[in-house]
Amino acid sequence: MNRAIIDVYALQTVPPSNVNRDDTGSPKTAVYGGVRRARVSSQAWKRAMRLAFKDLLDRSQLGERTKRVGESLAERIKALDPTLTQEQASSLATEVFVAGGLVKADKKKPEAANVESGYLLFLSHRQLDNLAAAALEAARNGSPLDKNKFKALVKSDHSVDIAMFGRMVADMTDINVDAACQVAHAISVHGVDNEFDYFTAVDDRKQDVAESGAGMIGTIEFNSSTLFRYATVDVNALHETLGSAAATQAAVKAFLTAFARSMPTGKQNTFAHRTLPDAIIVRMRDTQPINLVGAFETPIRETEESGRIKLAAAALAEHTAAVENAYGEQPVASWVTRVGDQTSALADLGKAVTLDELVNEVGERISLTLGQPA
Amino acid sequence: MTVLLLKLAGPLQAWGSSSRFARRGTEIAPTKSGVIGMLAAAKGIRRTEPLTDLLGLEFGVRLDQPGQILRDFQTARSLDGRHSAPLTYRFYLSDAIFLAAVQGDAALIHDLAGALKRPCYPLYLGRRSCPPAGPVSLGVEDIGLDDALKTWPWQATDRYRRGAPRIVQLEVIRDARPGDQDTETHPDEPVSFDPAHRQHTWRSVLRRHVPVTNDLAESSGVIDHDPLSLLGG
């Protein structure tokens, strides 16, 4: 097997912000190397990436993750056959999910409008289209859709986002899809203490009458950080789910672009923390994925001479060489996209490219690898 | 017997043995089912396939750096943002380092060590968002599991070791053997990872401590500090 693994590493500075918060409103953190770090959960960033996919891929290559499966399918059925009434389309859609065993028939309200699944169900647009066509065909032939047909339809024509991020259906585990990518929680390369922003908001009308005092007061917790981000894509697994080398290449290219350009939207309007990574390193490997977070186990401490990014870049470059030498794990190919002199320590890690070049070259390399005989 | 040694380290790990629904817990140390699952992933055994040989492995783990429990709060929304799924709490171990040992037939152990260097599926420390920091395999030793966990150097970070005494007592949790006293049981013996009917049976474990020498202990006399001596005690 031509093993192909894409490891993506990034250093990214975010200004004062609260990108991903917990149930008390505090920015998420984790302890690493005995020191508290800023943290952005993998779930938060994966959602940002999935939303970015919408601008990078055709709708037919994407999916929809929703509980409102009935509404979604009914729309498609109606689009295929506009002569149907809304109720007829809804009831056909309901029948599909009842036949599939994902939704129980409601005996009290048999004609209930739009059924919902008990959890977020991830289906590709093509799978939904196929289900809509099958529902209409079944209605015309008078032979209802059965569970096996349903399963066959939701097991083929997977979209890029389903193949990449996986699908988990507790009630029907044989239609699960194993995720081809693994995204680590982003953590800061340095220790952080969350800070509080105390704010007052002035009441416009009160101000007009020269009345002092705030309309409201409050606090927002925040921190600023230089994050280390890591993700890995199992190209072979992706290929197996998507079934074609071209789709696999497109998926990886979209993943790399989305990884670099996306940002979770938490308190975006408050802090405008919309940054791009200071450096992105992609290492293609044929053995195993390697997470280089160990570079920051000892937290970076900025000095008067040097800011965090420069020290972080140096630590990452040094750790990469140390791990790869110790374990004899040289990458098959490597690319670096970086900004400014502060990240020059990373220059030796790979070919210097712009993000567009990086995405294209990784894509080409993948089709080359997948095209080779096993 | 032959032993495969693993270093399980990373900012986050999560080793659940009885998680259900919206509250996903973690044990304080890697579970046998978690590590066997990781080895199965390395070998490319699908969840629905039988685990055969792997079921006979003996397992032990040493808590080199116990880490801290982290509670993570998660929400999920549909792509259009209109609909929310139930809120979930996920627990992680942050900043932990473990030395795990797996003992079995020599050929199988060497096969597993090879698989860890070229894993079929990406490895993770109990939860997919927890990739290990650096390669996992420390190699194969031709000694018993107990000796391996007793003699292998302490894997905690330099910073952690510097703050510790010259001799540290590390907790070891291993499969109990016939005749072992004071064992406890956990629902942590994997039988099948098939998601349609995942099966675990009970596993008897023995907890004890092993003394390990700390070559980074600061000679500040911390270990000699005995406040009770002032009282003549």
Interface residues (C-beta under 8 A of the other chain):
Chain A: R3 I5 D22 D23 K28 A30 V31 Y32 G33 G34 R37 S41 S42 Q43 R47 R50 L51 E64 R65 T66 K67 R68 Y119 L120 T173 D174 N176 D178 A179 Q182 V183 A184 H185 I187 Y230 T232 D234 A237 T287 Q288 P289 I290 N291 L292 V293 G294 E297 T298 V323 Y327 E329
Chain B: A9 G10 P11 L12 G67 Q68 L70 R71 D72 F73 Q74 A76 R77 S78 L79 D80 R82 H83 A85 L87 Y92 S94 D95 L116 K117 R118 P119 Y121 P122 L123 Y124 R128 S129 C130 P131 P132 A133 G134 P135 T157 D158 R159 Y160 D194 P195 A196
